[in-house]
Every structure is written in C-alpha cells, then in structure tokens.
Amino acid sequence: MFDHVTIRVTSRAASEDFYNAVLRTLGTDESYRTNTFSEWDNFSLAAASVDNPPTRRLHVGFVSPSRDQVDRFWRVGTEAGYRDDGPPGPRPQYSEEYYGAFLLDPDGNSAEAVHDRRRGRGGVIDHLWIRVASVAGAKAFYETIAPYAGLRIGADTPDRVQFVGAAASFSLVPGTPTEHVHMAFGTDDDALVRGFHDAATAAGYRSHGLPGERPRYHRGYYAAYVLDPDGNNIEVVNHHRG
C-alpha cells in the first residue's frame, strides 16, 4: 500500500536514535541514509525546515513479528527514557489477535509495535492514524484518489474512516489535524499517476507537483503530488524498476 511515508523531525539525530533503538527490536535496521533523509524500509524521516515544519499528531504502527518483540520494543524504549504511550497488551477493540505497545517519539508522535497474525506485511508500516479537521471532508478526498492509489474503504463510521491496501491501512479520525506528513502510494502505471493528479485537481484539491519524472530521486522516478484537505502531501509514484 505505502510506497513510503516520510515525517519531518525537529532533530534528525534525536529521531534517528529513537527509531533505530525501537525498530531494531522488531528486526528492522536502517536501510538507507543520505545527507537529507534516513530510511527504514518504507518509513523515513528528514529534518524539518522553515518550508517543511515538523510532523505533529501522527500515529504510526509498525509490524512486529511476535508478541515478545512488542514487549521488547516498549521495554527498550522506556528504559532509554522515551515516553510511554501505552504498555504492551492485547487490544481486542481492534481485533482478537491484536497485541500492541505504544511510545512517543521525540516530537510527540505516537509510535506503536503491533503483532496480529491475521495481518499481511508490505513493509515495516502496518498502519497510520491521521487526525483530521473533518472526517467527511478527508474521506471525500481519499475516495477521489482511491482508484489511482490502490485504496479501498474498510471501517466506515462517523468517527473513523479506514482506507486499506494489500498489506497496510490508514485511518482518519477527528481531532486537531495531523500536520506535515507525507504519504506516497506506488503504482506501475504512469497513467495512474496522471489520473491521480487530474482527478484530485478537477475536484478542487491543490496540486503540489505536476506529473513528471524526478531524476533527483533516481532515474525513472515518475510522480505527482496533491495536498489533502489538512495540507498533508500525498503522492502517487511509479519507480520504473521493472
């Protein structure tokens, strides 16, 4: 589902320390690093700037292969001085098999390790929860781009709308909006990249980058960008990697 999710952080060094410490407990090491960003599979971070403020009020759930590793995620994090946001344990309100633990990263975003044997894996990210000013308004945006981003609706209530892909999900919930998160959805068809941008802008949403190749990322990187109703940067990308 997610090609990648990128957050902006106040201190790159502090956030790298946090995510390296807790994600290693889940069997995920830092997979790539440049002068501008750090990456763990399909999750990455970059330093905030005047033009790109830090991400706030995001919840990201990371896949844990076992319950023991959920426990270790929380123990390593709290012993290192990071803030507890919910101790390890079952969360039957989500599913019978759901077992999770929660920490706060240095910018106050909620990071979770979750083990659920019924869930697939399409990267280190299991799910996101995004707070929105209007659930109905955000739902309308994501329904508009769903055919181009490989999304379909899962849970659908007035207080939570979930969009799911092959192996991950994100949910829209009411509250002070999540700010400055970047979500990218992958495709193998340039026409879907163009269709995503055309459909969103025709519906009145703001373009953040016309369809085209971005060779600064790599040769063949073909993408387009649109801002969702809360200003988050949404991308559909074709990597042309065969």
C-alpha positions in Angstrom: 0.0 0.0 0.0 2.6 2.6 1.1 5.5 3.1 -1.2 6.8 5.3 1.6 5.8 7.5 4.5 8.1 10.4 5.4 7.9 12.5 8.5 9.7 15.8 9.3 11.6 16.0 12.6 12.9 18.8 14.8 16.2 17.0 15.5 17.3 14.4 12.9 19.9 13.0 15.3 17.4 12.6 18.2 14.8 11.0 16.0 17.3 8.6 14.3 18.4 7.5 17.8 14.7 6.8 18.7 13.7 4.9 15.6 17.0 3.0 15.4 16.6 1.8 19.0 13.0 0.7 18.8 12.8 -0.6 15.2 15.8 -2.9 15.8 13.7 -4.7 18.4 11.3 -5.5 15.5 14.0 -6.8 13.2 14.2 -3.6 11.1 17.5 -1.8 10.7 18.1 1.5 9.0 18.1 0.5 5.3 19.3 3.7 3.6 20.8 7.1 4.6 21.6 10.2 2.7 22.5 13.8 3.6 18.8 14.6 3.6 16.9 11.6 4.9 17.1 8.3 6.8 15.0 5.3 5.8 13.8 2.1 7.5 12.1 0.1 4.7 9.1 2.2 3.7 9.3 4.6 6.6 11.7 7.6 6.5 12.4 10.9 8.2 14.1 14.1 7.2 15.0 17.3 9.2 12.4 20.0 9.4 13.0 23.4 7.9 11.2 26.7 7.5 9.5 25.4 4.4 8.9 21.9 5.8 7.8 22.1 9.5 7.9 19.0 11.8 5.2 16.4 11.6 2.8 16.6 14.5 0.0 14.4 15.9 0.7 11.3 13.7 0.2 7.7 14.9 2.2 5.1 13.1 2.0 1.4 13.8 5.0 -0.8 12.9 4.8 -4.6 12.2 6.1 -6.8 14.9 6.8 -10.5 14.1 6.0 -11.6 17.6 4.5 -10.5 20.9 7.8 -10.9 22.6 9.2 -8.3 20.2 6.3 -5.9 21.1 7.3 -6.3 24.7 11.0 -5.6 23.8 10.0 -2.5 21.7 8.3 -0.9 24.7 10.9 -2.0 27.3 13.9 -0.8 25.2 12.1 2.5 24.5 11.1 3.2 28.1 14.5 2.1 29.5 16.1 4.6 27.1 14.0 7.4 28.6 11.4 7.7 25.8 7.8 8.4 26.9 5.3 5.6 27.4 2.1 6.0 25.4 0.5 2.6 26.4 2.1 -0.6 27.8 2.2 -3.9 25.9 -1.0 -5.9 25.9 -4.0 -7.1 23.9 -6.2 -4.5 22.2 -9.4 -6.5 21.5 -11.2 -3.4 20.3 -9.1 -3.7 17.1 -9.1 -7.5 16.7 -9.0 -10.7 18.7 -5.3 -11.2 17.8 -4.2 -7.6 18.2 -1.3 -7.1 20.6 0.4 -3.7 20.8 2.6 -1.3 22.7 3.0 2.5 22.3 5.7 5.1 22.8 6.1 8.8 21.9 8.9 9.8 19.6 11.0 13.0 20.3 8.4 15.2 18.6 5.4 13.6 20.4 4.2 11.4 17.6 2.8 8.0 18.6 4.8 5.0 17.5 3.4 1.6 18.1 4.6 -2.0 17.7 1.7 -4.3 16.7 1.6 -8.1 16.3 -1.5 -9.5 14.7 -1.1 -12.9 13.0 -4.0 -12.2 10.6 -2.3 -9.1 9.0 -0.1 -9.2 6.0 3.2 -7.3 5.6 4.0 -4.9 2.8 6.8 -3.1 4.6 7.6 -2.1 8.2 4.4 0.1 8.4 1.3 -1.7 9.5 -1.0 1.4 9.7 -1.3 5.1 10.3 -3.9 7.1 12.2 -4.3 10.7 11.0 -6.3 13.3 12.8 -8.4 15.5 10.5 -10.5 18.6 10.8 -13.4 16.9 9.1 -13.7 13.1 8.7 -16.3 13.6 5.9 -14.1 16.1 4.1 -10.9 14.0 4.3 -12.9 10.9 3.3 -14.1 12.7 0.2 -10.5 13.5 -0.8 -9.2 9.9 -0.3 -12.2 8.4 -2.1 -11.3 10.7 -5.1 -7.8 9.3 -5.3 -8.5 5.8 -4.2 -8.8 4.2 -7.7 -5.3 5.6 -8.5 -3.6 4.8 -5.2 -4.8 1.3 -4.7 -7.1 2.1 -1.8 -10.5 0.8 -0.7 -12.6 1.7 2.3 -12.5 -0.7 5.3 -14.1 0.6 8.6 -16.5 3.4 8.0 -18.2 5.2 10.9 -18.8 8.9 11.7 -15.7 8.9 14.0 -13.3 6.8 11.9 -12.9 6.0 8.3 -10.2 3.4 7.3 -8.6 3.0 3.9 -6.9 -0.3 3.3 -4.5 -1.7 0.7 -3.0 -5.1 0.2 -1.0 -5.1 3.5 -1.5 -1.9 5.4 -4.1 0.8 6.2 -4.6 4.3 7.4 -7.5 5.7 9.4 -9.0 9.2 9.5 -10.1 10.3 13.0 -11.4 13.6 14.2 -9.2 16.0 16.2 -6.7 18.7 15.9 -5.2 17.8 12.5 -2.1 15.8 11.9 0.4 18.1 10.2 3.2 17.7 7.7 3.1 14.0 7.0 3.9 12.7 3.5 2.3 9.6 2.2 3.3 8.0 -1.1 1.4 5.2 -2.9 3.1 3.1 -5.5 1.9 2.1 -9.0 3.4 0.6 -12.1 1.4 2.7 -14.5 2.2 6.3 -15.4 -1.4 6.8 -16.4 -2.5 6.3 -12.8 0.0 8.9 -11.7 -1.6 11.4 -14.2 -5.1 10.2 -13.3 -4.5 10.8 -9.6 -3.4 14.4 -10.2 -6.1 15.1 -12.8 -8.9 13.7 -10.6 -7.8 15.5 -7.5 -7.3 18.9 -9.1 -10.5 18.6 -11.0 -12.3 18.1 -7.7 -10.7 21.3 -6.4 -7.8 19.9 -4.4 -4.4 21.7 -4.6 -1.6 20.5 -6.7 1.8 20.2 -5.0 3.7 19.0 -8.1 2.6 18.1 -11.6 3.1 14.6 -13.0 6.6 14.1 -14.2 10.0 12.5 -13.7 12.0 13.4 -10.6 15.6 12.3 -11.5 16.9 13.8 -8.3 15.5 10.7 -6.6 16.5 8.2 -9.2 16.2 7.7 -13.0 12.7 6.8 -13.9 11.0 8.2 -10.7 7.7 9.4 -12.1 5.3 11.0 -9.6 2.7 13.7 -8.9 1.7 15.4 -5.7 -1.5 16.8 -4.2 -2.3 18.3 -0.8 -5.1 16.7 1.2 -7.7 18.9 3.0 -5.4 19.3 6.0 -2.4 20.2 4.0 -0.6 16.8 4.0 1.5 16.0 0.9 0.1 13.0 -0.9 2.0 11.3 -3.8 1.4 8.6 -6.3 4.7 7.3 -7.8 5.9 4.8 -10.4 9.6 3.9 -9.9 10.0 2.1 -13.3 12.0 -0.6 -11.6 11.0 -3.4 -14.0 
